[in-house]
Structures are given as C-alpha cells and as structure tokens.
Amino acid sequence: MSRSAGRNQQRKPTKDDVKEADAIRPGTPEAAQFGISDRVQGHPSPIPGGQKHLSNAPSVRHTVPVPPSEPEIYMGNAHGVAPGSHTNADRVELQRGPNTVHPPRPSPTTRVEKPLPIPVFLVEDHNRNTVRSAAPYHITVPGNTSNPVRLCGRDPGRTAVMLLNESTAQDVRFAQTLRDLTGGGGALLPWPTNSYQKIETQDELYALSTSGTAATVSIIQVFEKDL
C-alpha cells in the first residue's frame, strides 16, 4: 500500500460524531460537515466513481404571460389607425420578432368576454301619441238638510274635472271630504256662471246645495292616455 492511499478518502464518522449529527438539522453549516443536506443526491452517485455531492433542482425559464387585449371598437377609431394594430399581442411580436419559436408559457386566467358596445340613438316623435277622452254626466245635488252627494270618485288616470251649476237660483258648495262641507264649508259653485269650472284633481269631490232646494250639476271627467 502506498503512502498516499488514504489521502482522498472521506473520514469515517466516530460514535461522537454520530451522536452530534443526530442533533444537527439539515441545511445548517454544521450539517454540511457531515454531508447532511436536503439537496444531497442518493447513494450511489449518478456519476461513476463519484461521491455524494450537492445539486440544485433543474429550473425552466418562463416568460411573462401576455394577457389578451380588450376587444377593439372599430367605429370612430382616432388618428386614422387601422383596426387591429394596437393590441398587446402585436406589441409583443414587435419586441420578440415575428415568426419565432417561443417556449411554453403559462396561459393567463380565462375571462368572460364582454359584449361589444352598440351605439343606440333615442328617437322620439315630436307629436305625442296621446288619446284624450271625456266622460260627461249630471248629478242632482240635494239640499243642505240632506247628506252630501259624491260628484266623482278617486281615479289616478284622470287629469281634470269640469263642473257647471245648471240651476237658475241655487248655489252649490263642493269639497274633497264630507267633513269639509259641514257648517257651510267648501268652495262655492254659483248658479249665474255659464261656463265650466275646471279642477285638476284625481281625488273625490262631494257637493251640497246652499239652501233646502236641490240643484243640478253637470260634470265632465277628462282622461288622457299615451299609446
């Protein structure tokens, strides 16, 4: 045996070294003295005649994924730029070069495609298609010794009520509620008038003669409806 036979051989650990190695965690400088590491390849070494050595896991270089561009709006494109020339994919091709082989890359998250905006123009005729209708009738209003009579009911579709006192000597008072007519209350509808009194209301109206004699009131309800 030559004098240099044991120079290139690894020192065998003693019993004390084994006890100390059991208390050492892998990955620390102390563990590196005994060859304790998470990255140590298994024995035997893949290299013929080699010893156990440290190695790093192979890594693959990936490029940054390019997200898909927003859908282009072809109408009203500014500055005379042709549609389809300002997308993210076109910019990437200009930087990397066309017709080149790119390594595999992770695809971006799939997103829901938004619908393209559609121009909408509101067109309305200046002539409103409205139907106006009238419901004429007359009611005998009792004297002030009786209960008031209802001239019209509540109707949300009505626009106005027109009243005319047909009597030649009896005035009539009208109000929105029965309580408003007590004690001579309410508004006066005199008999000398010869034209209708227009009242824009959708609520009820009650009437009562100012004397003990009954009176006749003509009523026209006006309705308006859009087609």
Contacts in CASP RR format, 6 or more apart in sequence:
PFRMAT RR
TARGET T0000
AUTHOR 0000-0000-0000
METHOD contacts of the structure
MODEL  1
MSRSAGRNQQRKPTKDDVKEADAIRPGTPEAAQFGISDRVQGHPSPIPGG
QKHLSNAPSVRHTVPVPPSEPEIYMGNAHGVAPGSHTNADRVELQRGPNT
VHPPRPSPTTRVEKPLPIPVFLVEDHNRNTVRSAAPYHITVPGNTSNPVR
LCGRDPGRTAVMLLNESTAQDVRFAQTLRDLTGGGGALLPWPTNSYQKIE
TQDELYALSTSGTAATVSIIQVFEKDL
10 51 0 8 1.000
13 21 0 8 1.000
13 34 0 8 1.000
17 34 0 8 1.000
21 31 0 8 1.000
21 34 0 8 1.000
21 36 0 8 1.000
24 30 0 8 1.000
24 31 0 8 1.000
24 34 0 8 1.000
24 36 0 8 1.000
25 31 0 8 1.000
26 36 0 8 1.000
26 37 0 8 1.000
26 38 0 8 1.000
27 36 0 8 1.000
27 37 0 8 1.000
27 38 0 8 1.000
31 37 0 8 1.000
35 52 0 8 1.000
37 54 0 8 1.000
39 54 0 8 1.000
39 55 0 8 1.000
39 56 0 8 1.000
40 52 0 8 1.000
40 53 0 8 1.000
40 54 0 8 1.000
41 52 0 8 1.000
41 53 0 8 1.000
41 55 0 8 1.000
42 52 0 8 1.000
43 52 0 8 1.000
45 51 0 8 1.000
45 52 0 8 1.000
45 53 0 8 1.000
47 53 0 8 1.000
60 103 0 8 1.000
61 103 0 8 1.000
62 103 0 8 1.000
62 104 0 8 1.000
62 105 0 8 1.000
62 106 0 8 1.000
63 102 0 8 1.000
63 103 0 8 1.000
63 105 0 8 1.000
64 105 0 8 1.000
65 105 0 8 1.000
65 106 0 8 1.000
65 107 0 8 1.000
65 108 0 8 1.000
66 88 0 8 1.000
66 89 0 8 1.000
66 92 0 8 1.000
66 108 0 8 1.000
67 88 0 8 1.000
67 108 0 8 1.000
68 88 0 8 1.000
68 89 0 8 1.000
68 108 0 8 1.000
68 111 0 8 1.000
69 87 0 8 1.000
69 88 0 8 1.000
69 89 0 8 1.000
71 113 0 8 1.000
71 114 0 8 1.000
71 116 0 8 1.000
72 83 0 8 1.000
72 84 0 8 1.000
72 86 0 8 1.000
72 87 0 8 1.000
73 116 0 8 1.000
73 117 0 8 1.000
74 83 0 8 1.000
75 119 0 8 1.000
77 83 0 8 1.000
84 90 0 8 1.000
96 102 0 8 1.000
128 226 0 8 1.000
129 226 0 8 1.000
129 227 0 8 1.000
130 224 0 8 1.000
130 225 0 8 1.000
130 226 0 8 1.000
130 227 0 8 1.000
131 224 0 8 1.000
131 225 0 8 1.000
131 226 0 8 1.000
131 227 0 8 1.000
132 222 0 8 1.000
132 223 0 8 1.000
132 224 0 8 1.000
132 225 0 8 1.000
133 222 0 8 1.000
133 223 0 8 1.000
133 224 0 8 1.000
133 225 0 8 1.000
134 220 0 8 1.000
134 221 0 8 1.000
134 222 0 8 1.000
134 223 0 8 1.000
135 220 0 8 1.000
135 221 0 8 1.000
135 223 0 8 1.000
136 218 0 8 1.000
136 219 0 8 1.000
136 220 0 8 1.000
136 221 0 8 1.000
137 218 0 8 1.000
137 219 0 8 1.000
138 166 0 8 1.000
138 216 0 8 1.000
138 217 0 8 1.000
138 218 0 8 1.000
138 219 0 8 1.000
139 149 0 8 1.000
139 151 0 8 1.000
139 207 0 8 1.000
139 216 0 8 1.000
139 217 0 8 1.000
139 219 0 8 1.000
140 149 0 8 1.000
140 214 0 8 1.000
140 215 0 8 1.000
140 216 0 8 1.000
140 217 0 8 1.000
141 149 0 8 1.000
141 172 0 8 1.000
141 207 0 8 1.000
141 208 0 8 1.000
141 209 0 8 1.000
141 214 0 8 1.000
141 215 0 8 1.000
141 216 0 8 1.000
141 217 0 8 1.000
142 148 0 8 1.000
142 149 0 8 1.000
142 208 0 8 1.000
142 209 0 8 1.000
142 214 0 8 1.000
143 208 0 8 1.000
143 209 0 8 1.000
143 211 0 8 1.000
143 212 0 8 1.000
143 213 0 8 1.000
143 214 0 8 1.000
143 215 0 8 1.000
144 184 0 8 1.000
144 208 0 8 1.000
144 209 0 8 1.000
144 210 0 8 1.000
144 211 0 8 1.000
144 212 0 8 1.000
145 212 0 8 1.000
146 208 0 8 1.000
147 178 0 8 1.000
148 178 0 8 1.000
148 181 0 8 1.000
148 206 0 8 1.000
148 207 0 8 1.000
148 208 0 8 1.000
149 206 0 8 1.000
149 207 0 8 1.000
149 208 0 8 1.000
150 204 0 8 1.000
150 205 0 8 1.000
150 206 0 8 1.000
151 161 0 8 1.000
151 163 0 8 1.000
151 174 0 8 1.000
151 205 0 8 1.000
151 206 0 8 1.000
151 207 0 8 1.000
151 217 0 8 1.000
151 219 0 8 1.000
152 158 0 8 1.000
152 161 0 8 1.000
152 204 0 8 1.000
152 205 0 8 1.000
152 219 0 8 1.000
152 221 0 8 1.000
153 203 0 8 1.000
153 204 0 8 1.000
153 205 0 8 1.000
154 202 0 8 1.000
154 203 0 8 1.000
154 204 0 8 1.000
155 202 0 8 1.000
155 221 0 8 1.000
155 223 0 8 1.000
156 202 0 8 1.000
157 202 0 8 1.000
157 223 0 8 1.000
157 224 0 8 1.000
157 225 0 8 1.000
158 201 0 8 1.000
158 202 0 8 1.000
158 221 0 8 1.000
158 222 0 8 1.000
158 223 0 8 1.000
159 200 0 8 1.000
159 202 0 8 1.000
159 222 0 8 1.000
159 223 0 8 1.000
159 224 0 8 1.000
160 198 0 8 1.000
160 199 0 8 1.000
160 200 0 8 1.000
160 201 0 8 1.000
160 221 0 8 1.000
160 222 0 8 1.000
161 198 0 8 1.000
161 199 0 8 1.000
161 200 0 8 1.000
161 201 0 8 1.000
161 205 0 8 1.000
161 219 0 8 1.000
161 220 0 8 1.000
161 221 0 8 1.000
161 222 0 8 1.000
162 196 0 8 1.000
162 197 0 8 1.000
162 198 0 8 1.000
162 199 0 8 1.000
162 219 0 8 1.000
162 220 0 8 1.000
162 221 0 8 1.000
162 222 0 8 1.000
163 174 0 8 1.000
163 189 0 8 1.000
163 196 0 8 1.000
163 197 0 8 1.000
163 199 0 8 1.000
163 205 0 8 1.000
163 217 0 8 1.000
163 218 0 8 1.000
163 219 0 8 1.000
164 193 0 8 1.000
164 195 0 8 1.000
164 196 0 8 1.000
164 197 0 8 1.000
164 217 0 8 1.000
164 218 0 8 1.000
165 171 0 8 1.000
165 172 0 8 1.000
165 189 0 8 1.000
165 190 0 8 1.000
165 191 0 8 1.000
165 193 0 8 1.000
165 215 0 8 1.000
165 216 0 8 1.000
165 217 0 8 1.000
166 215 0 8 1.000
166 216 0 8 1.000
166 217 0 8 1.000
166 218 0 8 1.000
167 191 0 8 1.000
167 215 0 8 1.000
167 216 0 8 1.000
168 191 0 8 1.000
169 191 0 8 1.000
169 213 0 8 1.000
170 191 0 8 1.000
170 209 0 8 1.000
170 210 0 8 1.000
170 211 0 8 1.000
170 213 0 8 1.000
170 214 0 8 1.000
170 215 0 8 1.000
171 188 0 8 1.000
171 189 0 8 1.000
171 190 0 8 1.000
171 191 0 8 1.000
171 209 0 8 1.000
171 210 0 8 1.000
171 211 0 8 1.000
171 215 0 8 1.000
172 188 0 8 1.000
172 189 0 8 1.000
172 191 0 8 1.000
172 207 0 8 1.000
172 208 0 8 1.000
172 209 0 8 1.000
172 210 0 8 1.000
172 215 0 8 1.000
172 217 0 8 1.000
173 181 0 8 1.000
173 184 0 8 1.000
173 185 0 8 1.000
173 186 0 8 1.000
173 187 0 8 1.000
173 188 0 8 1.000
173 189 0 8 1.000
173 207 0 8 1.000
173 208 0 8 1.000
173 209 0 8 1.000
173 210 0 8 1.000
174 181 0 8 1.000
174 186 0 8 1.000
174 187 0 8 1.000
174 189 0 8 1.000
174 205 0 8 1.000
174 206 0 8 1.000
174 207 0 8 1.000
174 208 0 8 1.000
175 181 0 8 1.000
175 185 0 8 1.000
175 186 0 8 1.000
175 187 0 8 1.000
175 205 0 8 1.000
175 206 0 8 1.000
176 201 0 8 1.000
176 203 0 8 1.000
176 204 0 8 1.000
176 205 0 8 1.000
176 206 0 8 1.000
177 204 0 8 1.000
177 206 0 8 1.000
178 206 0 8 1.000
180 186 0 8 1.000
180 206 0 8 1.000
181 206 0 8 1.000
181 207 0 8 1.000
181 208 0 8 1.000
184 210 0 8 1.000
188 210 0 8 1.000
189 197 0 8 1.000
189 207 0 8 1.000
189 217 0 8 1.000
191 215 0 8 1.000
196 218 0 8 1.000
196 220 0 8 1.000
199 205 0 8 1.000
207 217 0 8 1.000
209 215 0 8 1.000
END
